[in-house]
Amino acid sequence: MHVYTTGQWVLLFFFYCFCGWVWESCYVSLCQRHWVNRGFLHGPLLPIYGSGAIIILFVTLPAAGNLALVWLLGMLAATALEYVTGAVMERIFKVRYWDYSKKKFNLDGHICLSSSIAWGFFSILLVRFIHPPIARLLADVPAWLVDPLALALTAAFTVDVVRSVQAALDLRDMLTRLTEENEDLRRLARRAEVAAAFAEDDLRRFREKTALEKRLLQSRVEAELAEQRQAREERSERRQERLEDRLRRRAAVKLDILDTIADALETCRDHLEDLPDMTAERLAERREDLNDAIEKVRERKHAVRERTARTYHRSLRILRAHPSAIARGFEEAMDALRKLDDRK
């Protein structure tokens, strides 16, 4: 069995993290037909590949002479790692960064038969062809340099992990807030509609003013027409401005809808005394309900106004790196975020 020091294992981990990043970035970029800086981290590392390579080496090197056993052990070890990593990341961040749901013989979309078989053949490729020259190069690294180099790389890696985890948590919070915001808009519109109907207001005009999907679609069409007029301008110079313009348009649409809802609710509240057959108890109950709805509208307006572009940038970076990522239960919010990005 090959024995490595802790420092050497760490260096091997980072080397295969980098190799995995190169492979994934090139492969996905070819599929997408534009450069994709693949990975969860900001730096050129994919920990799933580094972890996979280390686990495969750890369990297969003792059986390196038996290719069938290398294939089986490597497949089982890497598949287990892929499933656990995918399940844990989705549980924490609410986003599935890779998805095999459309492939045959998959388990919860985190692993599938074809991927597992590929891991087995990769194990043979790694143990027989890739790792031996890497092991010789590693042996040539001076012993006094191994641990300091491993420590420096680990420190940089830790900083990157902290930043990347925070960005992923920001994306999770963004998806949650956008989903709750859209649901609140619809719920508040329905409450205002009921109140308006109770006050014999014009429902047809109110529905037209507060139709979230229609207004957002109209906003997107206007944004796309505006982009066509700017098509000749340099993408790199105008990208930031276009993103901020999209954000302003979306915020303006939502604020306009919230203003319309607030106006309807306040009108209903101001004319409660004019309604027939209203007891004092019923009047107080209706006024409290309307005041509660108006306060929720104010809170939503404040949240929309306070939202900055910085969090959007972090979220979009993650989505660019994972073009096939999905978020069950947050599909509308995920789609809205992707529509903000023009790096196609």
C-alpha positions as a printed Julia matrix, in Angstrom:
344×3 Matrix{Float64}:
   0.0    0.0     0.0
   1.21   3.51   -0.83
   1.68   5.6     2.28
   1.58   9.38    2.15
   2.02  11.94    4.89
  -0.86  14.23    5.82
   0.77  17.09    3.93
   1.15  14.95    0.8
  -2.5   13.9     0.93
  -3.46  17.58    1.18
  -1.34  18.46   -1.86
  -2.9   15.6    -3.81
  -6.35  16.85   -2.83
  -5.69  20.34   -4.17
  -4.06  19.02   -7.33
  -7.09  16.9    -8.21
  -9.43  19.74   -7.21
  -7.7   21.85   -9.83
  -7.75  19.1   -12.46
 -11.47  18.63  -11.83
 -12.08  22.36  -12.25
 -10.21  22.39  -15.59
 -12.17  19.38  -16.86
 -15.59  20.61  -15.72
 -15.06  24.2   -16.89
 -13.9   23.1   -20.34
 -16.65  20.49  -20.74
 -19.51  22.73  -19.59
 -18.13  25.68  -21.58
 -18.19  23.57  -24.75
 -21.76  22.45  -24.0
 -22.92  26.01  -23.26
 -20.82  27.51  -26.09
 -19.44  30.21  -23.82
 -16.94  30.24  -20.97
 -18.33  28.9   -17.68
 -16.21  29.29  -14.56
 -17.4   26.03  -13.09
 -17.57  25.29   -9.4
 -18.96  26.2    -6.03
 -15.83  28.09   -5.0
 -14.45  31.37   -6.34
 -11.03  29.88   -7.01
 -10.12  27.25   -9.67
 -10.95  24.27   -7.46
 -13.71  21.67   -7.42
 -13.61  19.94   -4.02
 -15.92  17.12   -5.16
 -13.21  15.96   -7.59
 -10.42  16.35   -5.07
 -12.39  14.48   -2.42
 -13.4   11.82   -4.95
  -9.83  11.29   -6.09
  -8.52  11.01   -2.53
 -11.24   8.56   -1.5
 -10.71   6.49   -4.65
  -6.95   6.38   -4.1
  -7.36   5.55   -0.44
  -9.63   2.55   -1.05
  -8.17   1.29   -4.34
  -4.37   1.62   -4.03
  -4.17  -1.51   -1.83
  -5.9   -3.42   -4.67
  -4.18  -1.63   -7.57
  -3.22  -4.92   -9.18
  -6.85  -6.06   -9.55
  -8.63  -3.85  -12.11
 -12.06  -5.33  -11.43
 -11.7   -4.59   -7.72
 -10.38  -1.09   -8.44
 -13.44  -0.45  -10.64
 -15.87  -1.72   -8.01
 -14.31  -0.04   -4.99
 -13.8    3.25   -6.81
 -17.37   3.25   -8.11
 -18.86   2.58   -4.68
 -16.69   5.13   -2.86
 -17.17   7.94   -5.39
 -20.92   7.29   -5.74
 -21.39   7.41   -1.98
 -19.46  10.69   -1.82
 -21.48  12.2    -4.69
 -24.81  11.26   -3.1
 -23.93  12.54    0.38
 -22.45  15.79   -0.97
 -25.43  16.48   -3.24
 -28.0   15.7    -0.56
 -26.26  17.76    2.13
 -25.75  20.78   -0.16
 -29.38  20.75   -1.26
 -30.54  20.42    2.34
 -28.42  23.37    3.47
 -28.59  25.71    0.45
 -31.98  24.66   -1.06
 -30.29  24.38   -4.49
 -29.39  21.21   -6.37
 -26.08  22.02   -8.06
 -26.18  18.91  -10.26
 -29.24  16.93  -11.18
 -29.6   13.42  -12.66
 -33.39  13.33  -12.36
 -33.82  12.97  -16.12
 -31.35  10.09  -16.38
 -32.37   6.46  -16.02
 -31.76   4.59  -12.77
 -31.12   7.68  -10.66
 -31.5    7.98   -6.9
 -33.12  11.25   -5.76
 -31.43  12.97   -8.69
 -28.09  13.02   -6.84
 -26.57   9.89   -8.41
 -27.35   7.7   -11.39
 -26.13   4.42  -12.86
 -24.27   5.93  -15.8
 -22.41   8.35  -13.51
 -21.49   5.56  -11.11
 -20.17   3.38  -13.96
 -18.14   6.35  -15.18
 -16.68   6.77  -11.68
 -15.56   3.13  -11.84
 -13.7    3.6   -15.11
 -12.28   6.89  -13.87
 -10.9    4.97  -10.87
  -9.0    2.65  -13.2
  -7.76   5.61  -15.25
  -6.67   7.4   -12.07
  -4.92   4.49  -10.38
  -3.2    3.04  -13.48
  -2.37   6.05  -15.63
  -2.89   9.45  -13.98
  -1.66   8.96  -10.43
   1.66   7.13  -10.96
   3.46  10.1   -12.63
   1.82  12.48  -10.14
   3.1   10.31   -7.29
   6.62  10.5    -8.72
   6.41  14.29   -8.95
   5.1   14.45   -5.4
   8.04  12.37   -4.19
  10.41  14.94   -5.7
   8.92  17.78   -3.63
  11.34  18.51   -0.75
  10.03  17.22    2.57
  10.61  20.6     4.23
   8.32  22.26    1.66
   5.37  19.84    1.76
   3.77  20.87    5.05
   4.19  24.68    4.67
   2.81  24.49    1.12
  -0.11  22.34    2.26
  -0.8   24.75    5.13
  -0.76  27.83    2.85
  -3.09  26.18    0.34
  -5.41  25.08    3.14
  -5.58  28.61    4.55
  -6.45  30.08    1.14
  -8.95  27.27    0.54
 -10.62  27.91    3.91
 -11.08  31.61    3.14
 -12.58  30.71   -0.24
 -14.92  28.15    1.34
 -16.19  30.71    3.88
 -16.85  33.29    1.14
 -18.48  30.71   -1.13
 -20.69  29.3     1.6
 -21.85  32.82    2.45
 -22.63  33.44   -1.23
 -24.59  30.18   -1.4
 -26.51  31.14    1.73
 -27.21  34.53    0.14
 -28.6   32.74   -2.92
 -30.79  30.58   -0.69
 -32.06  33.64    1.15
 -32.6   35.49   -2.13
 -34.69  32.63   -3.55
 -36.69  32.46   -0.32
 -37.3   36.22   -0.21
 -38.29  36.46   -3.87
 -40.67  33.51   -3.52
 -42.24  34.92   -0.35
 -42.42  38.37   -1.94
 -44.3   37.13   -5.01
 -46.64  35.04   -2.86
 -47.26  38.06   -0.62
 -48.01  40.26   -3.62
 -50.61  37.81   -4.85
 -52.05  37.26   -1.37
 -52.26  41.0    -0.65
 -53.81  41.61   -4.07
 -56.48  39.02   -3.3
 -57.16  40.61    0.09
 -57.43  44.05   -1.5
 -59.65  42.6    -4.23
 -62.0   41.15   -1.66
 -62.02  44.45    0.22
 -62.63  46.33   -3.02
 -65.47  44.01   -3.91
 -66.91  44.55   -0.46
 -66.8   48.3    -1.12
 -68.28  47.83   -4.64
 -65.08  48.98   -6.38
 -64.23  48.28  -10.02
 -62.75  44.77   -9.89
 -61.78  44.52  -13.52
 -59.52  47.61  -13.39
 -58.08  46.52  -10.04
 -57.19  43.05  -11.36
 -55.46  44.59  -14.39
 -53.39  46.88  -12.17
 -52.3   44.11   -9.78
 -51.74  41.18  -12.18
 -48.16  40.35  -11.16
 -47.38  37.96  -14.01
 -48.74  40.32  -16.66
 -46.87  43.33  -15.27
 -43.6   41.42  -14.94
 -43.97  40.04  -18.48
 -44.6   43.57  -19.76
 -41.53  44.75  -17.87
 -39.39  41.98  -19.39
 -40.6   42.82  -22.91
 -39.77  46.48  -22.38
 -36.34  45.53  -21.03
 -35.64  43.29  -24.03
 -36.65  46.04  -26.47
 -34.37  48.45  -24.64
 -31.52  45.91  -24.86
 -31.97  45.56  -28.61
 -31.44  49.29  -28.99
 -28.16  48.91  -27.09
 -26.99  45.79  -28.94
 -24.07  47.53  -30.64
 -22.54  48.74  -27.41
 -19.76  46.8   -25.74
 -21.17  44.01  -23.54
 -18.46  44.27  -20.92
 -18.99  48.04  -20.49
 -22.77  47.94  -20.42
 -23.48  44.71  -18.54
 -23.54  46.28  -15.09
 -25.76  49.12  -16.25
 -28.19  46.72  -17.93
 -28.42  44.54  -14.83
 -29.14  47.54  -12.65
 -31.72  48.73  -15.16
 -33.47  45.36  -14.98
 -33.43  45.51  -11.2
 -34.89  49.03  -11.24
 -37.61  47.94  -13.65
 -38.56  44.94  -11.54
 -38.53  47.02   -8.35
 -40.63  49.73  -10.04
 -43.21  47.17  -11.18
 -43.51  45.67   -7.72
 -43.65  49.08   -6.02
 -46.35  50.2    -8.45
 -48.4   47.1    -7.69
 -47.91  47.62   -3.95
 -48.98  51.27   -4.25
 -52.13  50.2    -6.07
 -52.89  47.6    -3.41
 -52.24  50.12   -0.61
 -54.5   52.71   -2.26
 -57.32  50.19   -2.6
 -56.95  49.03    1.01
 -56.86  52.58    2.36
 -59.9   53.56    0.29
 -61.81  50.6     1.68
 -60.76  51.44    5.23
 -61.8   55.09    4.84
 -65.28  54.15    3.63
 -66.08  51.38    6.09
 -68.56  53.61    7.92
 -70.53  54.06    4.69
 -71.26  50.35    4.37
 -74.77  49.24    5.39
 -75.54  46.87    8.26
 -72.12  47.19    9.93
 -72.09  46.64   13.67
 -69.43  48.29   15.8
 -67.77  44.92   16.41
 -67.78  44.04   12.73
 -66.5   47.49   11.83
 -63.59  47.2    14.26
 -62.74  43.72   12.94
 -62.72  44.91    9.31
 -60.62  47.97   10.17
 -58.05  45.86   12.02
 -57.81  43.43    9.1
 -57.29  46.26    6.62
 -54.7   47.97    8.85
 -52.79  44.69    9.08
 -52.8   44.31    5.29
 -51.68  47.93    4.8
 -48.79  47.41    7.23
 -47.68  44.29    5.33
 -47.71  46.3     2.1
 -45.47  48.93    3.72
 -43.04  46.25    4.91
 -42.84  44.77    1.42
 -42.25  48.19   -0.13
 -39.41  48.84    2.32
 -37.84  45.43    1.51
 -38.01  46.09   -2.25
 -36.46  49.57   -1.9
 -33.64  48.37    0.37
 -32.55  45.5    -1.88
 -29.2   46.2    -3.56
 -27.51  44.73   -6.63
 -24.63  43.23   -4.65
 -26.49  40.12   -3.5
 -27.85  39.65   -7.01
 -24.28  39.62   -8.33
 -23.23  36.88   -5.9
 -26.31  34.81   -6.71
 -25.83  35.18  -10.46
 -22.19  34.08  -10.19
 -23.3   30.8    -8.64
 -26.01  30.26  -11.26
 -23.56  30.97  -14.09
 -21.22  28.34  -12.67
 -24.09  25.84  -12.42
 -26.33  26.41  -15.47
 -28.27  23.19  -14.78
 -28.86  23.92  -11.08
 -32.43  23.65   -9.84
 -34.22  24.65   -6.64
 -37.36  22.7    -5.91
 -40.11  24.94   -4.58
 -38.29  28.07   -5.76
 -38.62  27.6    -9.54
 -40.23  30.99  -10.18
 -37.56  32.85   -8.19
 -34.75  30.88   -9.87
 -36.18  31.65  -13.31
 -36.48  35.34  -12.42
 -32.84  35.47  -11.33
 -31.64  33.79  -14.51
 -33.6   36.27  -16.63
 -31.62  39.09  -15.01
 -28.35  37.72  -16.42
 -27.23  38.58  -19.95
 -24.02  36.55  -19.99
 -25.29  33.99  -22.49
